[in-house]
Amino acid sequence: MTHIAKLSLVALVVSIVAIAGCKKKDDKKNNKKPVKTNKVQPKTKTPPKTDAKPITGKALLPVVKKGWAAFDAEDAKTFTALYAAKTDFQLVDMVAMMPGQTNKATDAAGVMKLVGPYWAAHKLKTHADLVLINGSNVAMISRNEATFDTDMGPMKATNKTAKYWGAQVGKYDAKGKIAMDHHYFDQTTGMGQSGMLPKGTPFRPAWEKAYFDAQEIVAKNDDTEKKNLAAYKAFAADLSSGDAKKVMAHAADDIQVVHIDMPKDQNGKKEAAGLLAMYNTAFPGFKVAVKNAWAAGAWVVAEYSVKGKNTGAIPGMIPKATNNDITSNNAVFARFEGGKIKQMFVFSNGFNMHAQLYPEKVKKMGEEMMKKMGGAAKAPAKGDAKAPAKGDAKAPAKAPAKAPAKAPAPK
């Protein structure tokens, strides 16, 4: 250290000591007792407790399993406790066949109005084949069994079991309560397997096996998932373009399309292209609007609407054009491999489309159903939130059964 620097440092220390000394003298000179006042000093506020960590991702798996176990067990108390105070529950595109029927609810009591009658008439079993989670988003493909084992007024139980595919797309709040719960299924399949459709009406037969091992996949939000999501959105945009070549460019050569309201699957690019051509003929210029889409692993889940006008025929389904407008709200589960769609499950209610194409026929079906029930079915009383007595006190069943390991895809 230089001599000048040392002097500067000494000078600084001396100055500080001198100032401190003067201050002490002044304090002694002006040593007066403080004047007391009655003014209350403000208390230090305790910071509010932060909320618990949101229940998301893998932590939602046991919540999801608990919900389906309660559903199968017809455990109303456990089941309704899973829903948030306000929820968006939908049996998407379900066609009302009786007066007062609805397909939407906004709270747990409303959910029970929809689920309760179903519980009362059926014995249920759910097989969770695929569960996908991304943050607070959850989606599932399931194989369902519903046995009509209880009389409904004069309509006697058939003890027949409908075995149909279903999908659920939902969202949970930070506390792990269900804030959105959309269920997709095909009424035509259930009605056909139960013997309720006119002879010769095509419908999907009962499932015999799973398409893949039971899987539970939680999103990593990595580059692959982001690319798959972008690829799906590009595919959906091309669907609205009417350009079949662009659409099929997104498909793998061995793509499998499982359209649950169709009697059979489309295997390979040629059959998938045939399905697309059929829709382009029946509803030329149809438009697709994606409402909700996210990715988990190799899968992309999306909810979307299709709007079009029926100006063409579909052999075996639409004998001649009706010129009626249609809107279909669907869910899709698309599995990507190398940027191409390898497998695609489309969940739509074919009976909803039938009701829009042939409203008078469906109205007549509803009237005949009411006659068979002796007119006993009535609209639920407003504000009636009671759960059905059946199963109300049952304990939750075990988690939904898993699909058989390594089951080959049905043909």
URTA-V38772 format. One record per residue. N is the residue number from 1. RES is the residue in three letters. SS is DSSP state (A for helix, B for strand, O for the rest). PSI is psi in degrees with one decimal (NA if undefined). Layout:
BEGIN
n:N res:RES ss:SS psi:PSI
n:N res:RES ss:SS psi:PSI
END
This chain:
BEGIN
n:1 res:MET ss:O psi:135.2
n:2 res:THR ss:O psi:161.7
n:3 res:HIS ss:A psi:-42.2
n:4 res:ILE ss:A psi:-41.5
n:5 res:ALA ss:A psi:-41.6
n:6 res:LYS ss:A psi:-41.8
n:7 res:LEU ss:A psi:-42.6
n:8 res:SER ss:A psi:-41.9
n:9 res:LEU ss:A psi:-44.5
n:10 res:VAL ss:A psi:-43.5
n:11 res:ALA ss:A psi:-39.4
n:12 res:LEU ss:A psi:-42.6
n:13 res:VAL ss:A psi:-44.7
n:14 res:VAL ss:A psi:-41.7
n:15 res:SER ss:A psi:-43.1
n:16 res:ILE ss:A psi:-43.3
n:17 res:VAL ss:A psi:-41.9
n:18 res:ALA ss:A psi:-44.2
n:19 res:ILE ss:A psi:-40.4
n:20 res:ALA ss:A psi:-39.9
n:21 res:GLY ss:A psi:-45.1
n:22 res:CYS ss:A psi:-40.3
n:23 res:LYS ss:A psi:-40.6
n:24 res:LYS ss:A psi:-42.4
n:25 res:LYS ss:A psi:-45.4
n:26 res:ASP ss:A psi:-38.2
n:27 res:ASP ss:A psi:-40.1
n:28 res:LYS ss:A psi:-40.3
n:29 res:LYS ss:A psi:-40.6
n:30 res:ASN ss:O psi:32.8
n:31 res:ASN ss:O psi:90.3
n:32 res:LYS ss:O psi:147.0
n:33 res:LYS ss:O psi:138.1
n:34 res:PRO ss:O psi:143.5
n:35 res:VAL ss:O psi:127.8
n:36 res:LYS ss:O psi:140.9
n:37 res:THR ss:O psi:160.6
n:38 res:ASN ss:O psi:4.8
n:39 res:LYS ss:O psi:126.4
n:40 res:VAL ss:O psi:125.7
n:41 res:GLN ss:O psi:135.8
n:42 res:PRO ss:O psi:138.0
n:43 res:LYS ss:O psi:148.0
n:44 res:THR ss:O psi:125.4
n:45 res:LYS ss:O psi:136.3
n:46 res:THR ss:O psi:124.8
n:47 res:PRO ss:O psi:139.4
n:48 res:PRO ss:O psi:149.2
n:49 res:LYS ss:O psi:135.2
n:50 res:THR ss:O psi:149.7
n:51 res:ASP ss:O psi:157.1
n:52 res:ALA ss:O psi:158.4
n:53 res:LYS ss:O psi:130.6
n:54 res:PRO ss:O psi:143.8
n:55 res:ILE ss:O psi:106.5
n:56 res:THR ss:O psi:176.1
n:57 res:GLY ss:A psi:-135.8
n:58 res:LYS ss:A psi:-28.8
n:59 res:ALA ss:A psi:-16.9
n:60 res:LEU ss:A psi:-17.5
n:61 res:LEU ss:A psi:-50.2
n:62 res:PRO ss:A psi:-29.5
n:63 res:VAL ss:A psi:-43.6
n:64 res:VAL ss:A psi:-46.1
n:65 res:LYS ss:A psi:-37.1
n:66 res:LYS ss:A psi:-39.1
n:67 res:GLY ss:A psi:-45.9
n:68 res:TRP ss:A psi:-32.7
n:69 res:ALA ss:A psi:-42.6
n:70 res:ALA ss:A psi:-36.5
n:71 res:PHE ss:A psi:-49.2
n:72 res:ASP ss:A psi:-33.5
n:73 res:ALA ss:A psi:-6.7
n:74 res:GLU ss:O psi:42.8
n:75 res:ASP ss:O psi:90.9
n:76 res:ALA ss:A psi:-40.2
n:77 res:LYS ss:A psi:-49.7
n:78 res:THR ss:A psi:-41.1
n:79 res:PHE ss:A psi:-49.8
n:80 res:THR ss:A psi:-28.1
n:81 res:ALA ss:O psi:-13.8
n:82 res:LEU ss:O psi:-16.2
n:83 res:TYR ss:B psi:144.9
n:84 res:ALA ss:B psi:163.9
n:85 res:ALA ss:B psi:-37.9
n:86 res:LYS ss:B psi:126.8
n:87 res:THR ss:B psi:158.3
n:88 res:ASP ss:B psi:91.4
n:89 res:PHE ss:B psi:130.1
n:90 res:GLN ss:B psi:134.6
n:91 res:LEU ss:B psi:87.8
n:92 res:VAL ss:O psi:124.3
n:93 res:ASP ss:O psi:16.5
n:94 res:MET ss:O psi:132.7
n:95 res:VAL ss:O psi:124.2
n:96 res:ALA ss:O psi:127.6
n:97 res:MET ss:O psi:-9.2
n:98 res:MET ss:O psi:155.1
n:99 res:PRO ss:O psi:136.2
n:100 res:GLY ss:O psi:-7.0
n:101 res:GLN ss:O psi:143.9
n:102 res:THR ss:O psi:167.8
n:103 res:ASN ss:O psi:16.2
n:104 res:LYS ss:B psi:153.4
n:105 res:ALA ss:B psi:154.0
n:106 res:THR ss:O psi:-1.6
n:107 res:ASP ss:O psi:174.9
n:108 res:ALA ss:A psi:-37.7
n:109 res:ALA ss:A psi:-40.2
n:110 res:GLY ss:A psi:-35.9
n:111 res:VAL ss:A psi:-42.8
n:112 res:MET ss:A psi:-30.0
n:113 res:LYS ss:A psi:-30.8
n:114 res:LEU ss:A psi:-42.2
n:115 res:VAL ss:A psi:-35.5
n:116 res:GLY ss:A psi:-52.7
n:117 res:PRO ss:A psi:-32.8
n:118 res:TYR ss:A psi:-43.6
n:119 res:TRP ss:A psi:-42.5
n:120 res:ALA ss:A psi:-29.8
n:121 res:ALA ss:A psi:-16.4
n:122 res:HIS ss:B psi:151.5
n:123 res:LYS ss:B psi:132.3
n:124 res:LEU ss:B psi:152.0
n:125 res:LYS ss:B psi:133.2
n:126 res:THR ss:B psi:133.1
n:127 res:HIS ss:B psi:112.9
n:128 res:ALA ss:B psi:105.9
n:129 res:ASP ss:B psi:-34.9
n:130 res:LEU ss:B psi:123.3
n:131 res:VAL ss:B psi:123.8
n:132 res:LEU ss:B psi:138.0
n:133 res:ILE ss:B psi:133.7
n:134 res:ASN ss:B psi:103.4
n:135 res:GLY ss:O psi:-117.2
n:136 res:SER ss:O psi:3.6
n:137 res:ASN ss:B psi:136.8
n:138 res:VAL ss:B psi:139.2
n:139 res:ALA ss:B psi:151.4
n:140 res:MET ss:B psi:140.4
n:141 res:ILE ss:B psi:131.1
n:142 res:SER ss:B psi:154.7
n:143 res:ARG ss:B psi:125.1
n:144 res:ASN ss:B psi:149.8
n:145 res:GLU ss:B psi:129.2
n:146 res:ALA ss:B psi:113.5
n:147 res:THR ss:B psi:119.2
n:148 res:PHE ss:B psi:91.2
n:149 res:ASP ss:O psi:8.4
n:150 res:THR ss:O psi:133.7
n:151 res:ASP ss:O psi:144.1
n:152 res:MET ss:B psi:91.6
n:153 res:GLY ss:O psi:-133.4
n:154 res:PRO ss:O psi:-9.3
n:155 res:MET ss:B psi:111.7
n:156 res:LYS ss:O psi:146.5
n:157 res:ALA ss:O psi:138.9
n:158 res:THR ss:O psi:-18.5
n:159 res:ASN ss:O psi:19.1
n:160 res:LYS ss:O psi:148.2
n:161 res:THR ss:B psi:122.9
n:162 res:ALA ss:B psi:128.6
n:163 res:LYS ss:B psi:103.3
n:164 res:TYR ss:B psi:160.2
n:165 res:TRP ss:B psi:144.6
n:166 res:GLY ss:B psi:163.4
n:167 res:ALA ss:B psi:148.8
n:168 res:GLN ss:B psi:132.8
n:169 res:VAL ss:B psi:120.4
n:170 res:GLY ss:B psi:175.2
n:171 res:LYS ss:B psi:139.6
n:172 res:TYR ss:B psi:150.9
n:173 res:ASP ss:O psi:-179.1
n:174 res:ALA ss:O psi:-23.4
n:175 res:LYS ss:O psi:3.5
n:176 res:GLY ss:O psi:21.6
n:177 res:LYS ss:O psi:148.4
n:178 res:ILE ss:B psi:116.6
n:179 res:ALA ss:B psi:-24.6
n:180 res:MET ss:B psi:134.5
n:181 res:ASP ss:B psi:97.5
n:182 res:HIS ss:B psi:124.6
n:183 res:HIS ss:B psi:133.0
n:184 res:TYR ss:B psi:131.6
n:185 res:PHE ss:O psi:168.0
n:186 res:ASP ss:O psi:112.5
n:187 res:GLN ss:A psi:-34.6
n:188 res:THR ss:A psi:-40.7
n:189 res:THR ss:A psi:-49.7
n:190 res:GLY ss:A psi:-43.0
n:191 res:MET ss:A psi:-38.2
n:192 res:GLY ss:A psi:-45.5
n:193 res:GLN ss:A psi:-23.5
n:194 res:SER ss:O psi:0.8
n:195 res:GLY ss:O psi:26.4
n:196 res:MET ss:O psi:-3.4
n:197 res:LEU ss:O psi:153.7
n:198 res:PRO ss:O psi:147.5
n:199 res:LYS ss:O psi:134.0
n:200 res:GLY ss:O psi:-8.3
n:201 res:THR ss:O psi:124.6
n:202 res:PRO ss:O psi:142.3
n:203 res:PHE ss:O psi:163.1
n:204 res:ARG ss:O psi:130.2
n:205 res:PRO ss:O psi:168.1
n:206 res:ALA ss:O psi:141.3
n:207 res:TRP ss:O psi:151.1
n:208 res:GLU ss:O psi:-29.2
n:209 res:LYS ss:O psi:170.9
n:210 res:ALA ss:O psi:161.9
n:211 res:TYR ss:O psi:-23.2
n:212 res:PHE ss:O psi:169.6
n:213 res:ASP ss:O psi:150.1
n:214 res:ALA ss:O psi:127.2
n:215 res:GLN ss:B psi:146.7
n:216 res:GLU ss:B psi:112.4
n:217 res:ILE ss:B psi:126.5
n:218 res:VAL ss:B psi:131.6
n:219 res:ALA ss:O psi:143.7
n:220 res:LYS ss:O psi:-13.3
n:221 res:ASN ss:O psi:41.8
n:222 res:ASP ss:O psi:-177.8
n:223 res:ASP ss:A psi:-36.5
n:224 res:THR ss:A psi:-44.9
n:225 res:GLU ss:A psi:-38.4
n:226 res:LYS ss:A psi:-38.9
n:227 res:LYS ss:A psi:-40.0
n:228 res:ASN ss:A psi:-40.7
n:229 res:LEU ss:A psi:-43.3
n:230 res:ALA ss:A psi:-38.3
n:231 res:ALA ss:A psi:-38.7
n:232 res:TYR ss:A psi:-43.9
n:233 res:LYS ss:A psi:-36.1
n:234 res:ALA ss:A psi:-40.4
n:235 res:PHE ss:A psi:-46.6
n:236 res:ALA ss:A psi:-39.3
n:237 res:ALA ss:A psi:-39.7
n:238 res:ASP ss:A psi:-28.9
n:239 res:LEU ss:A psi:-39.1
n:240 res:SER ss:A psi:-13.6
n:241 res:SER ss:A psi:-21.2
n:242 res:GLY ss:O psi:2.6
n:243 res:ASP ss:O psi:98.7
n:244 res:ALA ss:A psi:-34.9
n:245 res:LYS ss:A psi:-43.5
n:246 res:LYS ss:A psi:-42.9
n:247 res:VAL ss:A psi:-48.2
n:248 res:MET ss:A psi:-15.7
n:249 res:ALA ss:O psi:-18.1
n:250 res:HIS ss:O psi:-9.5
n:251 res:ALA ss:B psi:141.8
n:252 res:ALA ss:B psi:156.4
n:253 res:ASP ss:B psi:-34.6
n:254 res:ASP ss:B psi:33.4
n:255 res:ILE ss:B psi:145.2
n:256 res:GLN ss:B psi:123.2
n:257 res:VAL ss:B psi:119.1
n:258 res:VAL ss:B psi:97.3
n:259 res:HIS ss:B psi:105.9
n:260 res:ILE ss:O psi:-12.6
n:261 res:ASP ss:O psi:10.6
n:262 res:MET ss:O psi:145.4
n:263 res:PRO ss:O psi:-29.0
n:264 res:LYS ss:O psi:166.3
n:265 res:ASP ss:O psi:163.2
n:266 res:GLN ss:B psi:117.6
n:267 res:ASN ss:B psi:121.1
n:268 res:GLY ss:O psi:160.9
n:269 res:LYS ss:A psi:-35.2
n:270 res:LYS ss:A psi:-46.4
n:271 res:GLU ss:A psi:-37.8
n:272 res:ALA ss:A psi:-39.6
n:273 res:ALA ss:A psi:-34.3
n:274 res:GLY ss:A psi:-39.0
n:275 res:LEU ss:A psi:-42.7
n:276 res:LEU ss:A psi:-42.0
n:277 res:ALA ss:A psi:-37.8
n:278 res:MET ss:A psi:-44.5
n:279 res:TYR ss:A psi:-39.1
n:280 res:ASN ss:A psi:-29.1
n:281 res:THR ss:A psi:-44.7
n:282 res:ALA ss:A psi:-35.3
n:283 res:PHE ss:O psi:64.6
n:284 res:PRO ss:O psi:137.2
n:285 res:GLY ss:O psi:15.1
n:286 res:PHE ss:O psi:150.8
n:287 res:LYS ss:B psi:140.0
n:288 res:VAL ss:B psi:131.7
n:289 res:ALA ss:B psi:115.6
n:290 res:VAL ss:B psi:127.1
n:291 res:LYS ss:B psi:-28.2
n:292 res:ASN ss:B psi:124.9
n:293 res:ALA ss:B psi:140.5
n:294 res:TRP ss:B psi:167.7
n:295 res:ALA ss:B psi:153.2
n:296 res:ALA ss:B psi:115.9
n:297 res:GLY ss:O psi:-132.2
n:298 res:ALA ss:O psi:-1.3
n:299 res:TRP ss:B psi:148.0
n:300 res:VAL ss:B psi:131.8
n:301 res:VAL ss:B psi:135.2
n:302 res:ALA ss:B psi:144.2
n:303 res:GLU ss:B psi:134.2
n:304 res:TYR ss:B psi:163.3
n:305 res:SER ss:B psi:150.5
n:306 res:VAL ss:B psi:128.7
n:307 res:LYS ss:B psi:138.1
n:308 res:GLY ss:B psi:-179.9
n:309 res:LYS ss:B psi:131.0
n:310 res:ASN ss:O psi:101.6
n:311 res:THR ss:O psi:10.2
n:312 res:GLY ss:O psi:164.4
n:313 res:ALA ss:O psi:155.8
n:314 res:ILE ss:B psi:111.3
n:315 res:PRO ss:O psi:128.4
n:316 res:GLY ss:O psi:-9.6
n:317 res:MET ss:O psi:-51.3
n:318 res:ILE ss:B psi:95.5
n:319 res:PRO ss:O psi:-38.7
n:320 res:LYS ss:O psi:158.4
n:321 res:ALA ss:O psi:139.3
n:322 res:THR ss:O psi:-17.3
n:323 res:ASN ss:O psi:21.6
n:324 res:ASN ss:O psi:146.0
n:325 res:ASP ss:B psi:144.9
n:326 res:ILE ss:B psi:149.2
n:327 res:THR ss:B psi:128.3
n:328 res:SER ss:B psi:130.6
n:329 res:ASN ss:B psi:117.9
n:330 res:ASN ss:B psi:166.3
n:331 res:ALA ss:B psi:143.8
n:332 res:VAL ss:B psi:141.5
n:333 res:PHE ss:B psi:109.9
n:334 res:ALA ss:B psi:127.0
n:335 res:ARG ss:B psi:125.6
n:336 res:PHE ss:B psi:147.7
n:337 res:GLU ss:B psi:117.5
n:338 res:GLY ss:O psi:31.5
n:339 res:GLY ss:O psi:-0.7
n:340 res:LYS ss:B psi:154.6
n:341 res:ILE ss:B psi:117.2
n:342 res:LYS ss:B psi:-35.7
n:343 res:GLN ss:B psi:137.0
n:344 res:MET ss:B psi:122.1
n:345 res:PHE ss:B psi:122.3
n:346 res:VAL ss:B psi:121.2
n:347 res:PHE ss:B psi:110.1
n:348 res:SER ss:O psi:156.1
n:349 res:ASN ss:O psi:100.8
n:350 res:GLY ss:A psi:-28.0
n:351 res:PHE ss:A psi:-28.8
n:352 res:ASN ss:A psi:-42.5
n:353 res:MET ss:A psi:-40.9
n:354 res:HIS ss:A psi:-40.7
n:355 res:ALA ss:A psi:-30.8
n:356 res:GLN ss:A psi:-30.4
n:357 res:LEU ss:A psi:-36.9
n:358 res:TYR ss:O psi:66.8
n:359 res:PRO ss:A psi:-35.8
n:360 res:GLU ss:A psi:-38.3
n:361 res:LYS ss:A psi:-42.7
n:362 res:VAL ss:A psi:-36.8
n:363 res:LYS ss:A psi:-41.9
n:364 res:LYS ss:A psi:-39.2
n:365 res:MET ss:A psi:-42.1
n:366 res:GLY ss:A psi:-40.6
n:367 res:GLU ss:A psi:-40.1
n:368 res:GLU ss:A psi:-36.8
n:369 res:MET ss:A psi:-40.6
n:370 res:MET ss:A psi:-37.6
n:371 res:LYS ss:A psi:-41.2
n:372 res:LYS ss:A psi:-30.9
n:373 res:MET ss:O psi:4.1
n:374 res:GLY ss:O psi:23.1
n:375 res:GLY ss:O psi:17.4
n:376 res:ALA ss:O psi:-24.2
n:377 res:ALA ss:O psi:123.4
n:378 res:LYS ss:O psi:158.5
n:379 res:ALA ss:O psi:141.5
n:380 res:PRO ss:O psi:142.6
n:381 res:ALA ss:O psi:140.9
n:382 res:LYS ss:O psi:130.4
n:383 res:GLY ss:O psi:1.9
n:384 res:ASP ss:O psi:104.3
n:385 res:ALA ss:O psi:11.9
n:386 res:LYS ss:O psi:137.8
n:387 res:ALA ss:O psi:152.5
n:388 res:PRO ss:O psi:150.1
n:389 res:ALA ss:O psi:-35.4
n:390 res:LYS ss:O psi:121.4
n:391 res:GLY ss:O psi:4.0
n:392 res:ASP ss:O psi:-31.2
n:393 res:ALA ss:O psi:11.9
n:394 res:LYS ss:O psi:147.9
n:395 res:ALA ss:O psi:153.7
n:396 res:PRO ss:O psi:142.6
n:397 res:ALA ss:O psi:178.7
n:398 res:LYS ss:O psi:163.8
n:399 res:ALA ss:O psi:151.1
n:400 res:PRO ss:O psi:140.6
n:401 res:ALA ss:B psi:145.6
n:402 res:LYS ss:O psi:156.3
n:403 res:ALA ss:O psi:157.2
n:404 res:PRO ss:O psi:143.6
n:405 res:ALA ss:O psi:137.0
n:406 res:LYS ss:O psi:48.1
n:407 res:ALA ss:O psi:134.5
n:408 res:PRO ss:O psi:154.7
n:409 res:ALA ss:O psi:135.1
n:410 res:PRO ss:O psi:148.0
n:411 res:LYS ss:O psi:NA
END
